[in-house]
Amino acid sequence: MNIKADFPTLVEEIDYGTPESRATKQITLTVDGRSITVPEGTSIRRAAMEGGVEIP
């Protein structure tokens, strides 16, 4: 039996907590000893995730 769904499937997306910042000025912060450079206005959670640091 072949069943086709007539609705879009859900796509799993990473929740960064806030929208991406469009600022042109860059800032550097340190999370768990790792320096991460991101646009000004980026949330700490988004910066950490973009820098590969997992925050529980």
N, C-alpha and C positions, 0 to 999 in steps of 0.2 A: 504494500500500500504506500503510495507516494502522496504526501500531504504538503501543500504549499501554503505558506502564510501570506495573507493579503495585507499585512501591516509591516512597517519597518521593525527591524530587530533593535534591541537596546545596545548601545555601544558603551562600554565601560570607559570612563574618562577619569583622569587623575584630578582630585579636588585640591587646587592650590589655595583655596580660601578667599582669594581676591582676584580681580581681573589683572591682566598683565599691565604694567606701567608703561606709558608711552613717553616718559621723560627722556630727554637726551643727556642730561647730566648723570654720570655714573658715580656710585659710591661703593666703597669696599667695607665689608663687615666680616667679623670672624665668628664662625659658628662651630663649636666643638673643636677648636684649634685649626679650622680650615678657613682660609681667606676666600671670600666670595665677592665678586664684583657684579653689581646689578644696577638697573636704572633707579634713580632716586624715586621714592614713593612705593617701592616694591615691599610687600609684607615680608616679615621675617620667615614665615612659613614657606612662602613661595621661593624666597632666596635660598633657603636651606635645601628645599627639594630640587631646585635647579642646580645647586652645587653638589648634589648627591648625598646630602646629609638627611637621614631619616629622623623625623620628629614624631614620637608616638602620640 
